[in-house]
């Protein structure tokens, strides 16, 4: 009989990130484990009944029991507290109903629930961190380090790191930092599993890059964690370096705000559009190179942007900055793009000039795809999760 695993996610399965990240793993791991999947869905997403029905059918195909809940947004602190309270109830309910052997927690809120419920049930949990959430909130100016909320989150972070059966970090860079803050932790407790993608969704056929230069990015850029000013400054400067480039942002962010930025920077040839996970390849395949400029600092050493994996899977190189998890090291190690030092005009121009030369190398699309397979394959990520589960279940038997 398959061990039953309760998978808790505060990210909705109906969101592009949730679907690409959660189902990519569970579709592979469900051969060996019975999953009960609890996700928090935004109401607008959940109101699209056809999409909900479609996802339900997909989950059934993999014998995944999906239990969606509604995410509460406002007022932020009280809404999150209410969601956590409900999650405590559901975590306790489902562990008993489905005879759960292990709980996989995607990020902090689900992990807090598993930790508290585990005091009673003694069921082990995986603290799948995703990133250093308290530090991200500070760097995005959503929290102050002196605030009670930050101190509460750091209190629980220490408890989660200590009590989790295993801790999953997206990056190698975050592990020594976490150990320095929590000296009692051993490196053996950590597994490093970056944000992986289902490479089967991407066309493996390599094509010659178009002569037209299209510069783009995708995902959330209005977040406080992305250098939006660097992005638009780079797009503006690219007019000097490239011959009539065009620009594309694939995002669910507010189009009006992005168009205001475009007007401010005098960019007339910018396309902003949303995309479903299934349409990502179609929407980005004409991009010549992708810009990934994330805020650096303590919070970002734990970040591994999913969009990097998806661009590479399409053979698209990266123009990125330092200080974001393992991103810069990987770009340089695998020769899959260019790293800028900072957001100064001189640095951006240098980066664009280097990228112009980089694009003349006909072998770069293949290098990007090989790097994606080596670093971000969902098959590889699933194997690492399976080893984590096996170790924990053996320890708890």
C-alpha positions as CSV (number, residue, x, y, z in Angstrom):
1,X,0.0,0.0,0.0
2,X,1.3,3.5,-0.9
3,X,2.2,5.8,1.9
4,X,-0.2,8.7,2.1
5,X,1.3,12.2,2.0
6,X,-0.6,15.4,2.8
7,X,0.8,18.2,0.5
8,X,0.0,21.7,1.8
9,X,0.5,24.8,-0.4
10,X,-0.4,28.4,0.2
11,X,0.0,28.9,-3.5
12,X,-3.0,28.0,-5.6
13,X,-2.9,25.2,-8.1
14,X,-4.9,27.4,-10.5
15,X,-2.0,29.9,-10.5
16,X,0.6,29.5,-13.2
17,X,3.4,29.0,-10.7
18,X,1.3,26.5,-8.6
19,X,0.3,24.4,-11.6
20,X,3.8,24.3,-13.1
21,X,5.6,23.6,-9.8
22,X,3.2,21.3,-7.9
23,X,1.7,19.1,-10.6
24,X,5.1,18.6,-12.3
25,X,6.3,16.8,-9.2
26,X,3.1,15.1,-8.0
27,X,2.4,13.6,-11.4
28,X,5.7,11.8,-11.2
29,X,5.7,11.0,-7.4
30,X,2.1,9.8,-7.4
31,X,3.3,6.4,-8.7
32,X,4.8,5.7,-5.3
33,X,2.7,7.9,-3.0
34,X,-1.0,8.7,-2.4
35,X,-1.3,12.5,-2.3
36,X,-4.0,14.6,-0.6
37,X,-3.3,18.1,-1.9
38,X,-4.5,21.2,-0.1
39,X,-4.1,24.5,-1.9
40,X,-5.3,28.1,-1.3
41,X,-6.9,29.5,-4.4
42,X,-7.7,33.1,-5.2
43,X,-11.4,33.6,-5.6
44,X,-11.2,35.0,-9.1
45,X,-9.3,31.9,-10.2
46,X,-11.7,29.6,-8.4
47,X,-14.7,31.2,-10.1
48,X,-13.5,29.9,-13.4
49,X,-15.4,26.7,-13.1
50,X,-14.1,25.1,-16.3
51,X,-10.5,25.5,-15.3
52,X,-11.3,24.1,-11.8
53,X,-13.0,21.1,-13.5
54,X,-10.1,20.6,-15.8
55,X,-7.6,20.6,-13.0
56,X,-9.7,18.3,-11.0
57,X,-9.7,15.8,-13.8
58,X,-5.9,16.1,-14.2
59,X,-5.5,15.4,-10.4
60,X,-7.8,12.4,-10.7
61,X,-5.7,11.0,-13.5
62,X,-2.7,10.9,-11.2
63,X,-4.9,9.7,-8.3
64,X,-4.3,13.0,-6.4
65,X,-7.1,14.0,-4.1
66,X,-7.3,17.8,-4.5
67,X,-8.9,19.8,-1.6
68,X,-8.9,23.5,-2.7
69,X,-9.6,26.3,-0.2
70,X,-10.2,30.0,-0.8
71,X,-7.3,32.3,-0.1
72,X,-8.2,35.4,1.9
73,X,-6.3,38.6,1.0
74,X,-7.6,41.5,3.1
75,X,-6.9,42.8,5.7
76,X,-3.5,41.1,5.1
77,X,-2.5,40.1,8.6
78,X,-5.9,39.0,9.8
79,X,-6.6,37.2,6.5
80,X,-3.4,35.2,6.8
81,X,-4.1,34.4,10.4
82,X,-7.6,33.2,9.4
83,X,-6.2,31.1,6.6
84,X,-3.7,29.6,9.0
85,X,-6.4,28.8,11.6
86,X,-8.5,27.0,8.9
87,X,-5.4,25.2,7.7
88,X,-4.8,23.9,11.2
89,X,-8.2,22.4,11.2
90,X,-7.9,20.8,7.8
91,X,-4.4,19.5,8.5
92,X,-5.6,17.8,11.6
93,X,-8.8,16.5,9.9
94,X,-7.0,15.1,6.8
95,X,-4.1,13.5,8.8
96,X,-6.7,11.4,10.6
97,X,-9.1,10.8,7.7
98,X,-6.4,9.6,5.3
99,X,-3.9,8.0,7.7
100,X,-1.2,10.4,6.7
101,X,2.4,9.2,7.0
102,X,4.2,12.5,6.1
103,X,3.3,16.1,5.4
104,X,5.0,18.1,2.6
105,X,4.7,21.8,3.3
106,X,5.3,24.3,0.6
107,X,6.6,27.4,2.3
108,X,6.1,28.9,5.8
109,X,2.3,29.1,6.5
110,X,1.7,25.4,5.7
111,X,4.8,24.4,7.7
112,X,3.6,26.3,10.7
113,X,0.4,24.3,10.5
114,X,2.1,21.0,10.2
115,X,4.5,21.9,13.1
116,X,1.6,22.8,15.4
117,X,-0.5,19.8,14.5
118,X,2.5,17.6,14.7
119,X,2.8,18.3,18.4
120,X,-0.3,16.2,18.8
121,X,-0.1,13.7,15.9
122,X,3.7,13.3,15.8
123,X,3.6,13.1,12.0
124,X,6.9,14.3,10.4
125,X,6.9,17.2,7.9
126,X,9.1,18.5,5.1
127,X,9.8,22.3,5.4
128,X,10.0,23.1,1.7
129,X,11.1,26.7,2.2
130,X,10.9,28.0,-1.3
131,X,12.7,31.2,-0.2
132,X,13.6,33.2,3.0
133,X,10.1,34.6,3.4
134,X,10.6,36.9,6.4
135,X,13.7,38.5,4.7
136,X,11.8,38.9,1.4
137,X,9.0,40.7,3.2
138,X,11.5,43.1,4.7
139,X,13.3,43.7,1.4
140,X,10.0,44.4,-0.3
141,X,9.2,47.0,2.4
142,X,6.2,45.0,3.6
143,X,7.7,44.4,7.1
144,X,10.2,46.0,9.4
145,X,12.7,43.9,11.3
146,X,11.6,45.7,14.5
147,X,8.0,44.6,13.9
148,X,6.2,42.0,16.0
149,X,5.1,40.1,12.9
150,X,8.8,39.8,11.7
151,X,9.8,38.5,15.1
152,X,7.0,36.0,15.2
153,X,7.9,34.7,11.7
154,X,11.6,34.4,12.7
155,X,10.5,32.6,15.9
156,X,8.6,30.1,13.8
157,X,11.4,29.8,11.3
158,X,13.7,28.6,14.0
159,X,11.1,26.1,15.2
160,X,10.5,24.8,11.7
161,X,14.1,24.4,10.9
162,X,14.7,22.5,14.1
163,X,11.6,20.3,14.1
164,X,11.2,19.5,10.4
165,X,12.2,16.0,9.3
166,X,13.9,17.6,6.3
167,X,14.5,21.1,5.0
168,X,14.4,21.8,1.3
169,X,16.2,24.9,0.1
170,X,16.0,26.2,-3.5
171,X,19.6,27.2,-3.5
172,X,23.0,26.1,-2.2
173,X,23.7,29.7,-1.2
174,X,21.0,29.7,1.5
175,X,22.2,26.7,3.4
176,X,25.4,28.2,5.0
177,X,23.4,31.3,5.9
178,X,20.7,29.3,7.7
179,X,23.2,27.2,9.5
180,X,25.1,30.4,10.6
181,X,21.8,31.6,12.1
182,X,21.0,28.2,13.6
183,X,24.3,26.6,14.6
184,X,22.6,23.4,15.9
185,X,21.5,22.5,12.4
186,X,23.6,20.1,10.3
187,X,24.1,20.3,6.6
188,X,22.7,16.7,6.3
189,X,19.2,18.0,7.2
190,X,19.1,20.0,4.0
191,X,18.2,19.0,0.4
192,X,18.8,21.5,-2.3
193,X,16.1,21.3,-5.0
194,X,15.7,24.4,-7.3
195,X,12.5,25.3,-8.9
196,X,12.1,22.7,-11.6
197,X,10.0,22.6,-14.7
198,X,8.4,19.8,-16.7
199,X,10.7,19.9,-19.7
200,X,8.3,17.6,-21.6
201,X,6.1,20.7,-22.1
202,X,8.9,22.4,-24.1
203,X,9.8,21.7,-27.7
204,X,13.2,19.9,-27.8
205,X,13.8,21.0,-31.5
206,X,16.4,23.7,-31.7
207,X,15.8,26.4,-34.3
208,X,18.0,29.2,-35.6
209,X,17.4,32.4,-33.6
210,X,15.5,35.1,-35.5
211,X,17.3,38.1,-36.9
212,X,14.8,40.3,-35.1
213,X,15.8,41.1,-31.6
214,X,13.0,40.7,-29.0
215,X,13.9,41.4,-25.4
216,X,11.6,40.2,-22.7
217,X,10.8,38.9,-19.3
218,X,7.9,37.1,-17.6
219,X,6.3,36.6,-14.3
220,X,5.6,39.2,-11.6
221,X,7.7,42.3,-11.9
222,X,5.5,44.6,-9.8
223,X,6.3,42.9,-6.5
224,X,9.0,44.9,-4.6
225,X,11.4,42.0,-5.4
226,X,12.1,42.9,-9.0
227,X,14.2,45.9,-10.3
228,X,11.5,47.4,-12.5
229,X,13.5,50.5,-13.0
230,X,16.6,48.5,-14.2
231,X,14.4,46.6,-16.6
232,X,12.9,49.6,-18.3
233,X,16.3,51.4,-18.3
234,X,17.8,48.4,-20.0
235,X,15.0,48.3,-22.6
236,X,15.5,52.0,-23.3
237,X,19.3,51.6,-23.6
238,X,18.9,48.5,-25.9
239,X,17.8,50.9,-28.7
240,X,21.3,52.2,-28.8
241,X,22.9,48.7,-28.9
242,X,20.5,46.7,-31.1
243,X,18.8,47.5,-34.4
244,X,15.1,48.3,-33.8
245,X,14.5,45.9,-30.9
246,X,11.0,45.1,-29.6
247,X,10.0,44.3,-26.1
248,X,7.7,41.8,-24.4
249,X,6.6,41.2,-20.8
250,X,4.5,38.1,-20.1
251,X,2.8,38.7,-16.8
252,X,-0.5,38.8,-14.9
253,X,0.6,42.2,-13.4
254,X,-1.3,45.4,-13.9
255,X,-1.0,46.4,-17.5
256,X,-1.8,50.0,-16.8
257,X,1.2,50.4,-14.4
258,X,3.6,48.8,-16.9
259,X,2.3,50.9,-19.8
260,X,2.9,54.0,-17.6
261,X,6.5,52.9,-17.2
262,X,6.7,52.4,-20.9
263,X,5.4,55.9,-21.6
264,X,7.8,57.4,-19.0
265,X,10.8,55.6,-20.7
266,X,9.4,56.5,-24.2
267,X,9.0,52.9,-25.2
268,X,6.5,52.5,-28.0
269,X,7.1,48.9,-29.0
270,X,6.3,47.1,-25.7
271,X,3.8,44.2,-25.6
272,X,2.3,43.2,-22.2
273,X,0.2,40.1,-22.1
274,X,-0.8,37.3,-19.7
275,X,-0.2,33.6,-20.3
276,X,-1.5,30.3,-19.2
277,X,1.1,27.7,-18.1
278,X,0.3,25.7,-21.3
279,X,1.0,28.7,-23.5
280,X,4.3,29.8,-22.0
281,X,6.5,28.3,-24.7
282,X,4.3,29.8,-27.5
283,X,4.5,33.2,-25.8
284,X,8.2,33.4,-25.2
285,X,9.7,31.4,-28.1
286,X,10.5,34.5,-30.1
287,X,12.4,36.2,-27.2
288,X,16.1,36.7,-28.1
289,X,17.2,37.0,-24.5
290,X,15.4,37.3,-21.1
291,X,16.0,39.9,-18.5
292,X,15.9,38.7,-14.8
293,X,16.7,41.6,-12.4
294,X,15.8,40.7,-8.9
295,X,16.5,42.7,-5.7
296,X,19.7,41.3,-4.1
297,X,20.4,41.0,-0.4
298,X,19.8,38.5,2.4
299,X,16.3,37.6,1.2
300,X,17.3,36.6,-2.3
301,X,20.1,34.1,-1.5
302,X,17.3,31.6,-1.1
303,X,15.6,32.4,-4.4
304,X,15.6,30.3,-7.6
305,X,13.4,32.0,-10.2
306,X,11.2,29.5,-12.0
307,X,11.2,31.7,-15.1
308,X,14.9,31.2,-15.5
309,X,14.3,27.5,-15.9
310,X,11.5,28.0,-18.4
311,X,13.5,30.5,-20.5
312,X,16.5,28.1,-20.6
313,X,14.2,25.2,-21.6
314,X,13.3,27.2,-24.7
315,X,16.9,27.9,-25.5
316,X,16.7,31.5,-24.4
317,X,19.8,33.0,-22.6
318,X,19.6,35.2,-19.5
319,X,20.7,38.7,-18.7
320,X,20.7,38.7,-14.9
321,X,22.2,40.3,-11.8
322,X,24.3,39.1,-8.9
323,X,23.1,38.3,-5.4
324,X,20.1,36.2,-6.4
325,X,20.5,32.7,-5.0
326,X,22.8,30.6,-7.4
327,X,21.6,32.5,-10.5
328,X,24.8,34.4,-11.4
329,X,27.1,31.4,-10.6
330,X,25.0,29.2,-12.9
331,X,24.9,31.7,-15.8
332,X,28.7,31.9,-15.7
333,X,29.4,28.3,-15.0
334,X,27.2,27.0,-17.9
335,X,27.8,30.0,-20.2
336,X,24.1,30.6,-20.7
337,X,24.0,34.4,-20.6
338,X,25.5,37.6,-19.2
339,X,25.7,38.8,-15.6
340,X,25.6,42.5,-14.8
341,X,27.2,43.9,-11.7
342,X,24.6,46.6,-10.8
343,X,21.9,48.9,-12.2
344,X,24.2,51.7,-13.3
345,X,24.0,53.0,-16.8
346,X,27.5,51.9,-17.5
347,X,26.9,48.4,-16.2
348,X,23.7,48.0,-18.2
349,X,25.4,49.1,-21.4
350,X,28.3,46.8,-20.8
351,X,25.8,43.9,-20.2
352,X,23.9,44.7,-23.4
353,X,27.1,44.9,-25.5
354,X,28.3,41.5,-24.1
355,X,24.9,40.0,-24.9
356,X,25.0,41.3,-28.4
357,X,28.3,39.4,-28.9
358,X,26.9,36.4,-27.0
359,X,24.0,36.1,-29.5
360,X,26.4,35.6,-32.4
361,X,27.4,32.2,-31.0
362,X,25.1,29.7,-32.8
363,X,25.6,27.1,-30.0
364,X,24.0,29.0,-27.2
365,X,20.4,27.7,-27.6
366,X,21.7,24.1,-27.1
367,X,23.8,25.1,-24.1
368,X,20.7,26.7,-22.5
369,X,18.6,23.6,-23.1
370,X,21.3,21.3,-21.7
371,X,21.6,23.5,-18.7
372,X,17.9,23.3,-18.1
373,X,18.0,19.5,-18.3
374,X,21.0,19.4,-15.9
375,X,19.7,21.9,-13.4
376,X,15.9,22.2,-13.5
377,X,14.4,19.0,-14.8
378,X,11.2,18.0,-12.9
379,X,12.4,14.4,-13.2
380,X,15.6,15.3,-11.3
381,X,13.7,17.3,-8.7
382,X,11.2,14.4,-8.2
383,X,14.0,11.9,-7.6
384,X,15.4,14.2,-4.9
385,X,12.0,14.6,-3.2
386,X,11.6,10.8,-3.3
387,X,14.9,10.3,-1.6
388,X,13.9,12.8,1.1
389,X,10.6,11.0,1.7
390,X,12.3,7.6,1.8
391,X,14.8,8.8,4.4
392,X,12.1,10.4,6.6
393,X,9.7,7.5,6.4
394,X,12.5,5.1,7.3
395,X,13.4,7.2,10.3
396,X,9.8,7.3,11.4
397,X,9.1,3.6,11.0
